[in-house]
Amino acid sequence: MRVAAIDVGTNTVRLLIADYAGGKNFTPVFRKEIIVRLGEGFSSQGVLSPEAMDRALEALRDFKKSINERETNKIIAVATSVVRDAHNGKDFIDNVREQTEIEIILISGETEAKLACRGAVLPVDGEYGQAFIFDIGGGSTEFILIQRAEVLRVESIDLGVVHLTEKYLHHDPPQEEELATIEKIITTKIQNVRKQFQIASLYPFSCDHRIILIGIAGTPTTLAALDLQLAQYDRGKVTNHLIEIKRIREIFQELIAKTAAERLSLPGMQKGREDLIIPGILISMGVMEVFEFSVLRVIDSGILEGLVLSYSSPGASIPCFSKR
C-alpha cells in the first residue's frame, strides 16, 4: 500500500510518500518539504494571513501533483499548532479540501507528540532504556518521555520559533536584550514542563535506565548540518549525529554575531531558517540545561513517519483517506 503523509506546520509543510507493508515496515519513496511560514503574522493578528494561506495552498497543490504521479493509494494529512489556534483555521482547511481534495485533520498537541515519538525512535542506533524527545515547531514545542515502546508522559507548550521570532527579534543581528528576553521566557516555560514531570514522579529520570535526549524537526537537524558543515543536506549523516551542548553554544555565538543573510551563506543553513534558528537553538539549549543533558542526539524522523505507521495500526486515531 502506497501511503502519502502530509504535515501542515506553522513554518513548514512536509510530504512523505512511502510503501507501507504493515507493522513498522515501510520504504520511503519520495520526500519534500517547503517552508511557507503559514504562521507569519499570527502572533499579532490571531488569524492566518491570506498571503500565508496562499503559500501553503500552492505547496499543497505541488504535493498533490507528486502524490498523483506516484499512484498513491492513501493520503493522511494533519495540521498542527497554528491552524489549530487560528480563528480562520477551519476556513483554510475547507479551502484546501475544495482546491486539492486533500482532507486535513486538526490534531491536538498530545496527538502530535505521540505521532512524532513513533517516528523519532525508529532510526536510533544504540541501546537505551528511556528516551526524552523534544520537537520544536513554529508555534509549539512537544516533549515526550518513553521507556522502550511505552509513552510515559507527553507535554505540549506554546513555544514556537515563528512566534518568538516575530514577537521579540526586531534587530538583525539580534540585540542582547532581545536574546535575554527570549531566554527568560523559554527557561520559565521549560521549567514548568520539568515541574509536571516531577509531579508525575518521572523526573529526575530513573538512574536504572540509560536515558538519551533526542531532538527532531528543523532546529536540531539544522544544528547537525551546521556542525557537519554540509554543503548539501544528507539525512543519513544528520540522523544519529551527536552534538555536545558546548558545541551548540559555540555555534550559537557564531550565529548571533551575523545577520540573517550572512547566516544563510554558512554550510548547513537551510533557506528560510536563517532567522528562526536563533530562538530554536535557545529552546534546544534550554531543554538541555533545565533537564541536565550534556549531549543531544539528532534524528531526522518524526511526525511523517508516525503518520505512515498509524495507517491500519490497531487503535489508530488518525483516519486515512482514499485518493480521489
Backbone hydrogen bonds, N-H to C=O, Kabsch-Sander energy under -0.5 kcal/mol:
donor,donor_aa,acceptor,acceptor_aa,energy
3,V,1,M,-0.6
3,V,18,A,-3.2
4,A,74,K,-2.7
5,A,3,V,-0.5
5,A,16,L,-3.3
6,I,76,I,-2.8
7,D,14,R,-2.0
8,V,6,I,-0.5
8,V,78,V,-2.9
9,G,7,D,-0.9
9,G,12,T,-2.1
13,V,34,I,-2.5
14,R,7,D,-2.2
15,L,32,K,-2.9
16,L,5,A,-2.3
17,I,30,F,-2.9
18,A,3,V,-2.9
19,D,27,T,-2.6
20,Y,1,M,-3.5
20,Y,18,A,-0.8
21,A,25,N,-3.3
25,N,22,G,-2.2
26,F,24,K,-0.7
27,T,19,D,-2.2
29,V,17,I,-3.5
30,F,17,I,-1.8
32,K,15,L,-2.1
34,I,13,V,-2.5
36,V,11,N,-1.9
36,V,34,I,-0.7
37,R,11,N,-2.3
39,G,10,T,-2.8
40,E,37,R,-2.0
42,F,39,G,-2.1
43,S,39,G,-0.5
44,S,41,G,-0.8
45,Q,41,G,-1.6
46,G,42,F,-3.2
49,S,40,E,-0.5
53,M,49,S,-2.5
54,D,50,P,-2.2
55,R,51,E,-2.0
56,A,52,A,-2.3
57,L,53,M,-2.7
58,E,54,D,-2.4
59,A,55,R,-1.9
60,L,56,A,-2.3
61,R,57,L,-2.2
62,D,58,E,-1.9
63,F,59,A,-2.3
64,K,60,L,-2.5
65,K,61,R,-1.9
66,S,62,D,-1.9
67,I,63,F,-2.6
68,N,64,K,-2.6
69,E,65,K,-2.3
70,R,66,S,-1.2
71,E,68,N,-1.5
72,T,67,I,-1.6
73,N,2,R,-1.8
74,K,2,R,-1.7
75,I,321,F,-3.1
76,I,4,A,-3.2
77,A,75,I,-0.5
77,A,103,E,-0.6
78,V,6,I,-2.4
79,A,105,I,-2.3
80,T,8,V,-1.8
83,V,80,T,-0.6
84,R,80,T,-2.3
85,D,81,S,-1.8
86,A,82,V,-2.0
87,H,46,G,-2.0
89,G,86,A,-1.5
92,F,88,N,-1.8
93,I,89,G,-2.2
94,D,90,K,-2.7
95,N,91,D,-2.2
96,V,92,F,-2.4
97,R,93,I,-2.3
98,E,94,D,-2.3
99,Q,95,N,-2.2
100,T,96,V,-2.5
101,E,96,V,-0.7
101,E,97,R,-1.6
102,I,96,V,-0.7
103,E,101,E,-0.6
104,I,102,I,-0.8
105,I,77,A,-2.3
107,I,79,A,-2.0
112,E,108,S,-2.5
113,A,109,G,-2.2
114,K,110,E,-2.2
115,L,111,T,-2.4
116,A,112,E,-2.4
117,C,113,A,-2.3
118,R,114,K,-1.7
119,G,115,L,-1.6
120,A,116,A,-2.2
121,V,117,C,-1.7
124,V,121,V,-0.8
126,G,124,V,-0.7
129,G,210,R,-3.0
130,Q,210,R,-2.1
131,A,146,I,-2.2
132,F,212,I,-2.8
133,I,131,A,-0.6
133,I,144,I,-3.2
134,F,214,I,-2.4
135,D,142,E,-2.3
136,I,216,I,-0.9
137,G,135,D,-0.6
137,G,140,S,-2.4
141,T,157,I,-2.3
142,E,135,D,-2.0
143,F,155,E,-3.2
144,I,133,I,-2.6
145,L,153,R,-2.4
146,I,131,A,-2.5
146,I,144,I,-0.5
147,Q,150,E,-2.8
148,R,129,G,-1.1
150,E,147,Q,-2.3
152,L,145,L,-2.8
152,L,150,E,-0.7
153,R,145,L,-1.4
155,E,143,F,-2.5
157,I,141,T,-2.6
159,L,157,I,-2.1
161,V,137,G,-2.2
162,V,138,G,-1.0
163,H,138,G,-1.6
164,L,160,G,-2.2
165,T,161,V,-2.1
166,E,162,V,-2.4
167,K,163,H,-2.2
168,Y,164,L,-2.1
169,L,164,L,-0.6
169,L,165,T,-1.6
170,H,168,Y,-0.9
179,L,175,Q,-2.1
180,A,176,E,-2.6
181,T,177,E,-2.0
182,I,178,E,-2.2
183,E,179,L,-2.7
184,K,180,A,-2.1
185,I,181,T,-2.0
186,I,182,I,-2.8
187,T,183,E,-2.7
188,T,184,K,-2.2
189,K,185,I,-2.2
190,I,186,I,-2.6
191,Q,187,T,-2.5
192,N,188,T,-1.6
193,V,189,K,-1.5
194,R,190,I,-2.6
195,K,191,Q,-2.1
196,Q,192,N,-1.6
197,F,193,V,-1.8
198,Q,194,R,-2.4
199,I,195,K,-2.7
200,A,196,Q,-1.6
201,S,198,Q,-1.9
202,L,197,F,-3.1
203,Y,197,F,-0.8
209,H,206,S,-1.2
211,I,209,H,-0.6
212,I,130,Q,-1.9
214,I,132,F,-2.6
214,I,212,I,-0.5
215,G,297,R,-2.5
216,I,134,F,-2.0
221,T,217,A,-1.9
222,T,218,G,-2.1
223,L,219,T,-2.6
224,A,220,P,-2.3
225,A,221,T,-2.2
226,L,222,T,-2.7
227,D,223,L,-2.6
228,L,224,A,-2.5
229,Q,225,A,-0.7
230,L,225,A,-2.2
231,A,229,Q,-0.7
238,V,234,D,-2.1
239,T,235,R,-2.7
240,N,298,V,-3.6
241,H,238,V,-2.1
241,H,298,V,-0.6
243,I,296,L,-2.4
245,I,294,S,-2.3
248,I,244,E,-2.0
249,R,245,I,-2.4
250,E,246,K,-1.6
251,I,247,R,-2.3
252,F,248,I,-2.5
253,Q,249,R,-2.3
254,E,250,E,-1.8
255,L,251,I,-2.3
256,I,252,F,-2.5
257,A,253,Q,-0.7
258,K,255,L,-1.7
263,R,259,T,-2.3
264,L,260,A,-1.7
265,S,261,A,-0.5
265,S,262,E,-0.9
266,L,263,R,-2.0
268,G,230,L,-0.7
269,M,266,L,-2.0
270,Q,268,G,-0.6
273,R,270,Q,-2.2
277,I,273,R,-2.2
278,I,275,D,-1.1
280,G,276,L,-1.8
281,I,277,I,-2.4
282,L,278,I,-1.8
283,I,279,P,-2.2
284,S,280,G,-2.2
285,M,281,I,-3.0
286,G,282,L,-2.1
287,V,283,I,-2.6
288,M,284,S,-2.1
289,E,285,M,-2.7
290,V,286,G,-2.8
291,F,287,V,-2.2
293,F,288,M,-2.8
296,L,243,I,-2.4
297,R,213,L,-2.5
298,V,241,H,-2.5
298,V,296,L,-0.6
299,I,215,G,-2.2
301,S,299,I,-1.2
306,G,302,G,-2.4
307,L,303,I,-2.4
308,V,304,L,-2.1
309,L,305,E,-2.4
310,S,306,G,-1.2
311,Y,307,L,-0.7
311,Y,308,V,-1.1
313,S,310,S,-1.3
316,A,313,S,-2.0
321,F,75,I,-1.8
323,K,73,N,-1.7
